[in-house]
Amino acid sequence: MTVGRTVGETVRGALRLLGELLVAAGLMLGLFAAWLHWGTSPQPTAEQRAVNEQILRAWQARPTPAASGSGSDAARSAQVPGGALALVRIPALGGDWQYPVYPGVSAGELAKGLGHYPHTAAPGAVGNFAVAGHRSSDTGFEPLADLPDDIRPGDAIVVDTPGQEYVYTVDATERTRPGDVAVLDPDQGRRADPARRLLTVTTCTPRYGSSGRFVVFAHLRSSSARKAGA
């Protein structure tokens, strides 16, 4: 009886310990998930905010009138840090969320902001203004880390250029294959009206992989002259 009781107590103790370990592991996983969502929120660093301010100052230093097309904006952007075409704000990702858009989608552009796909429309122009950005990276520069969870149809995406502010409205989101480049077409690969002013944002999915792409489709809702100092 004594031996049986001892074995039973040992088994019960082991099971109790295993249960405690499983609870602790679950707690740790929960905390890790929370850290991924909130602890690494892609809000601009002080250094990034300084770059944004530098871009704004460079735009303001060349107060040539902004034409309705993108030519004037492009000429002024060529003289700013990195040749930034625009500054993008997505309020759904945070009140301070703002990053530059640079021409091209090479590793260099994506390491410091969003990248503008060559041969797609300019900001605010007719056609598809298409940009890309990181959800995860080796350097930790991940401006679109929260994109899939925190953006919905109806949300605004604000694109500031040297002379104009363009407000786009999100129409839909979609997960696609990496090779699905049709989303960069003037009709966004989904038969949208190519005569409209559209915006497409692409990023990798899942968060720490690249087996797919997460895509945001939007259309231009309004545009206005950007206020000096804004």
N, C-alpha and C positions, 0 to 999 in steps of 0.2 A: 504493500500500500504506500509505503513511504517513497519507494522508487517511482511508482506510477504517478503519485502526486507531484514529485519533483519534475518528472518529464512533462507532465501537463502544465505545470507552472512555467517551465522553460519555454514551451511552445506558445503559451499565452503571452509571455513576456516578449518573445520574438515577434509575434503578430502585432502586439501593441506598439513595439518599436517600429515595425514596418509601416504601420498605419500613421505613426507620427512623422516618419520620414516622407511618406507620400503627401501628407498635408503640408509639410514644410516645402516640398518640391512644388506643389500646386501654388503655394503662396509666392514662391520665388518666380515662377512663371508668370503669375499675375502681375507682380511688380515689374518684371522685365517688359511685359506687354505695355504696361502703363508708361514705363520709361521710353519705350519706342514711340508711343503716340504723343506724350507730352514732354518728356525729358529731352527729346531730340527734335522738338518742333522747329521747323526750318525758318525761324525768324531771322532777319538780317543781323549780322554781328555789327559791332561798332565800326569795324573796318569797312564792311559792306555799305553801311549807311553813309560813310564818308565818301565812298566811290560814287554813290547815287547823288550826293550833294555836289560833287565835283562835276558830274555830267550835267546837272541842272545849271550850275554856274557857267559852264562852257556854252550851253545853249543860250543863256541869257546875255552872254557877252557878244553875241552876234544877232542882234535883233532885226534881221531881215524879215520882211513880211512872209507869212506862210501861205503858200498857194493852196488851192483846193486839192491839187494832186500831191504826190509825195516828193516831187523834184526838189522843192525848196528845203523840205525837211532833210532829205538825203544829203544835200550840199552842206547843210549846217552840221549834220551828224558826223560827216567825214572829218571834222576838226575836233571832235571831242574824244575823251579817253577810250581807246579801243574801237573808235568809230561806232559807238553805240547808236543803234537806230531808234530805240525807244526804252522807256521804263514801264514795266508791267506791274499792275497791282491786282491781286485777287483777294478781295476783302474776306471771302469765306475761309481763307487760309490764315487770317490774322490781321489785325488792324495795322500792323507795321510791315506786313509782307509787301516787299517791292524789290524787283530785280531788273537789271538791264537786259536788253536783247541785243546781241552782237551778230554781225553778218557771218553766216556759216555755221555748221554744226560739227566742227572738228572737236577733238578733245580739248584744245586750247580754249575755244569759245565756251564749251559746256563746263569748264572748270572755273569759270568766273561769272556765269550768268546763264540766260537762256540763249539758244541759237536760232537764227532765222534760216530756214531751208532756202538755199539758192533756187532761183527760178519760180518761187511762189510770190504772191502779191506783196506789195509794201503795206505797212500799217495803214489802215483806213481805206485802202484802195479797193476797187472792184476785183473780185476773185478771192482766192484763198490765201490769207496771211498765215503761214504755218510756222510754228516754232517748236523746239524740243528742249527738254531739261532733264536733269538727273533726279531720280528718287533716292538713289544711293550711290556712293562713290568711295574710292579708296581714301580720298582726302577729307571726306566728311562734308563736302559741299553738296547739299541735297535740297535745293529749293522746292522741289515738288514732292517731298517725302510724304506729305499728308494728302496729296491730291485725290486719290480714289475715294477715301473715306469722307472727305470734308467738302466736296463740291457736288452740286445738284443742278438739274435744269432750272433755269430762272435766275441763277446766280450771275453776278456781274464780273466781267473781266475788263479792267480799265487800262488802256494803252496810251501813255503820254509820249508825244514826240516833241521836237523843238517848238512847234507852233500850235499843235492841236492836241485835244484830248478826245479819244475815241472810247465809247462805252459799248462793249459787246455783251450780249446775253447768251448764256449757255443754253443750247437746244437739247443736247443729248451727250451721253458718254458711252464708250464701247471698249471692249477688250478685243484685240486683234492679234494676228501673227506678226512677228517682226518683219516679214517680207511684204506685208500688205501696204505698199506705197501708194495705193489708190487714194488713201486718206489725204494725200498731198495734192491731189488733182483739184482743178477749179471747182468741181462739184462735190469735193470732199469724199469721193468714192461712194456717195450715198444718194446721188441724184438731187443734191441741193441745187438751187438756182445759181449757176456760175456768174450770172449778171449781178448778184448781190455782193455785199461786202462781208466776207466770211473770215472766221478765225479758227484755226485748228491747233491744239496743243497736244504733243505726244510725249510719252515718257515710258520707261520700262516697267514691267510688272512680272513677277511679284516684287516686293520691296527690295529684297536682296538677291535678285536674279534678273534674267533678261530673256526668259522663254516666251514672253508675250509683250504686247504694247497696250498701254492704257491711253485712250484718245478722248479729248474733249472737243466737241463741235459747238461753235457759237456763231452768231450773226451780229452785225453792227446795229445797235439800237439808236445811238445818237452820237453827234460829234459837235465840238465847240472849240473856239479859240482858247488855247491854254493861257490862263492868267499869268502875268509876270510874277515871278517869285513863287509860283505854285509848284 
